[in-house]
Amino acid sequence: MLKKRSIVFIMLLAFFTILIGFIYKSFGIEKPTAIVVLKDLDTQYWQIVKAGAEKGFRDFGIDGKVMAPSYESEEDGQEYLLKKVLKENPDALIISPNDSTIIPILKEFVQKNIPVLLIDTDDPWENKTSYIGTNNIDLGRLGGMLLASQLQPGNKVALIAGDINHPISGDRIKGAKHSLEAAGIKIATEKLDLPNEIEPIKEVMETVLQDQPDIKGVFAETDIKALAAYEVIEEHGLNIPVIGADGINEMIELIEEGALPGTVAQNPYDMGYLGVESAMKVIKGETVERNIDSGVDIIIKGNANQRLSFQRELLR
């Protein structure tokens, strides 16, 4: 008798589950869709952004996915990827634009009433719904202050950066110079328009040490550039503080070891999460702020282990 009741209960449960699913679809109650397009998914930084976005999908009940170009050919860039995404007609697009050349395709999303939210990299495009990311001038200022705290007025430093006309690189260097000059630190040399790659930066750092043997510090606008500069300095047996920006694991490990004084870090996890949260608000018809600051953290030996543990867990 008990067995028969169990069978009847299971059958009723299955029936009501199917019925609820049918009603759910019949009334068009489906999860909203959002697609996140990043610059790549190969580096730690973007993997952490992805983790934040995916947590947002789960928390806010969004049917979402994170994508990035492969760059294996010309047809694998962001523009071509966005053309494919446009055909999917998502409820919202969240994108970190490589540059302004993709604005024309983003306009097509707006024409289809698909809100476009920018994360990590801002653009003056007037039809964006919101920018969620770092205030890079503030990040640069904090980095400059952190480096100045290791030096004395009158000391000379080198600045290493990418495209100075790019809003991220340009703003970080602008902020760093403001803090360094305010502290009485002299900018001995600026090495600009450099790729975010180890070997080219190491070559440049060799030149800096030859031409400016009396420099006392280095500010690099990314941690990758900072790590390359540090490698050269270590090879020469010198003790020169290097401050970078982004908060990647390799940099934090050196801070925890005491080899480097610190770094200024964006919050890529929060960036991804806030991007999805903001997209959900827009989908629901709510208004979001035009600029949403995801904040900057100063990472030093005292808090390096906590940040490192968090990021390692995300990247497992």
Steps between C-alpha positions, in 0.01 A plus 500: 500500500780737595679424175186584296463832682863585423445428131186716494686783677789488251254500207313802640828683564611438142162615366507827693862565402408463131187713552694782666758491221224519240334796674840670537567480126139573398501834678842590366664496841852431387835604637636825352811456286826690516828451317835623629770561239851544642835578338634149562462205735864390510631724777431494874338842497231409247442160657418679825264739319332190353463344846329814629261512204407134540427553871274786391316272255426257784403762757269699272343212306646592163559262212840636411834411349847653483685514169823641358667511159767243420695734268619204293404689186356838402152350520550405864509856637240672717310651207436165336409341833251780570331445164430142609377615841265752337321216322432336837303810604592495872317718751827678586859521380791554739829567325857606562580674169845465348465846346253740339494314168224274629262788577315465165403139581402603854265756348319211330427349842348829617290516182353163604432637849775288654673698778881508480701521821878552490730341758873550567553737205291812456416683179342844452226342283181679601263203462664269751272416790775503762872456560598265781866501589801672647569869523849466355613848598427410863678168452806680365495751783493222759782321320706818493435558870602143580827539310567843653458348847809288427713797391636839603425839341743560217530131408465412134262240355418342167149463359418206272171485310311399188316727258483834677201597287302202625268601786631230735874549450473874462288551811718276716816685405329836546391400850840359594686811383265720702577315825873461436553865411291609800735297721807664348603194297666571165394318182836409345362317195172384348497191280167498320307320224634163613324162461377319810760226455795387711789498254455846343466653845815324622693648209368846581586459868857407412525826307349696788760363746780588260375851423368582848722316749381721786127421479347395831164364393279381212129539437351273231136532395445122504631223722635313199723797416592537868602133525721532192667809644549324833669201332763725343555692823546173690743370237712811559494442875328833566243590763258730316129499588266427211129578514260352247125487456237226463572258786593181312609200706870510409523858621315427822727201572806728483330748731421222748866393486611858569680534167274785385327768708155475342269549207177681429229263389178528312211280608435287192268260686283789618512648151351187347243461777392867497474490121248216518315655793467829310385318186226328701379834635483644149313193371245552779455862393698655784743789459870446567776751552691613194832417672537226760839493674614147583772637728876467545684303769852561627666162551794485740653224707235534771207407274672319213430148625125562531476635144721221365287229662182652358639519146652153509163359602333675206756369253487136612 
